[in-house]
Amino acid sequence: MKQLDAVEALALLLHDRGLRNCFAEDPFRAARLMGLPTEQIAVFVNVSINQLNEQADSLLRKRMTEVAKLIPETWKRLGPIASSQFLTYAE
């Protein structure tokens, strides 16, 4: 994996729940797995996992709302399972 900067690493964490779980368990390991430069690791590991999860959930809800606008008939036909189907797809 190419060496990432902190912004790219944060984007990966927001996108990948498994990576966030890894970060929650061992931020240093997650930083090394993502190939962060040594000088950025000390700051990176202090990112709040709760804030990351909240932001990731917010981004998913935003995407879900936008998808619902684009495909209203499909969303309507899926009915009560639309949200869970979208979340499964988005993860």
C-alpha positions as CSV (number, residue, x, y, z in Angstrom):
1,M,0.0,0.0,0.0
2,K,1.3,3.5,-0.8
3,Q,2.0,5.8,2.0
4,L,-1.0,7.9,2.9
5,D,-1.3,11.3,4.5
6,A,-3.5,11.9,7.5
7,V,-6.4,13.3,5.4
8,E,-6.5,10.2,3.2
9,A,-6.3,7.9,6.2
10,L,-9.2,9.7,7.8
11,A,-11.2,9.3,4.6
12,L,-10.5,5.6,4.7
13,L,-11.6,5.3,8.3
14,L,-14.8,7.1,7.5
15,H,-15.5,4.8,4.6
16,D,-14.5,1.4,6.1
17,R,-16.2,0.2,9.3
18,G,-13.8,-2.7,9.6
19,L,-10.8,-0.3,9.6
20,R,-12.6,1.9,12.2
21,N,-13.0,-1.2,14.4
22,C,-9.3,-1.9,14.0
23,F,-8.6,1.7,14.9
24,A,-10.8,1.5,18.0
25,E,-8.9,-1.6,19.1
26,D,-5.4,-0.4,18.3
27,P,-4.9,3.0,16.7
28,F,-1.2,2.5,16.2
29,R,-1.7,-0.8,14.3
30,A,-4.4,0.9,12.1
31,A,-2.0,3.8,11.4
32,R,0.8,1.3,10.4
33,L,-1.6,-0.7,8.3
34,M,-2.6,2.4,6.4
35,G,1.0,3.3,5.9
36,L,0.9,6.7,7.6
37,P,4.3,8.4,7.9
38,T,5.8,8.1,11.4
39,E,5.6,11.8,12.0
40,Q,1.8,11.8,11.5
41,I,1.0,8.7,13.6
42,A,1.3,10.5,17.0
43,V,-1.4,13.0,16.0
44,F,-3.5,10.5,14.1
45,V,-3.9,8.0,17.0
46,N,-5.5,10.8,19.1
47,V,-8.5,11.1,16.8
48,S,-11.7,10.2,18.7
49,I,-13.3,7.0,17.6
50,N,-16.7,8.2,18.7
51,Q,-16.4,11.3,16.5
52,L,-15.3,9.1,13.6
53,N,-18.2,6.8,14.0
54,E,-20.6,9.8,14.3
55,Q,-19.2,11.4,11.2
56,A,-19.3,8.1,9.3
57,D,-22.9,7.5,10.3
58,S,-23.8,11.1,9.3
59,L,-22.2,10.6,5.8
60,L,-24.1,7.3,5.3
61,R,-27.4,9.0,6.2
62,K,-26.6,11.8,3.8
63,R,-25.8,9.3,1.0
64,M,-29.0,7.4,1.9
65,T,-31.1,10.5,1.6
66,E,-29.5,11.4,-1.7
67,V,-30.1,7.9,-3.1
68,A,-33.7,8.0,-2.0
69,K,-34.2,11.2,-4.0
70,L,-32.7,9.6,-7.1
71,I,-34.6,6.4,-7.0
72,P,-37.8,7.1,-5.2
73,E,-39.8,4.4,-6.9
74,T,-37.3,1.7,-6.0
75,W,-37.1,3.1,-2.5
76,K,-40.9,3.1,-2.2
77,R,-41.2,-0.5,-3.5
78,L,-38.5,-1.7,-1.0
79,G,-40.6,-0.2,1.8
80,P,-39.5,-0.8,5.3
81,I,-36.3,-2.7,4.2
82,A,-35.0,0.1,2.1
83,S,-32.8,1.6,4.8
84,S,-31.2,-1.7,5.9
85,Q,-30.7,-2.7,2.2
86,F,-28.9,0.5,1.5
87,L,-26.7,0.3,4.6
88,T,-25.7,-3.3,3.7
89,Y,-24.8,-2.1,0.2
90,A,-22.9,1.0,1.4
91,E,-20.8,-0.9,3.8
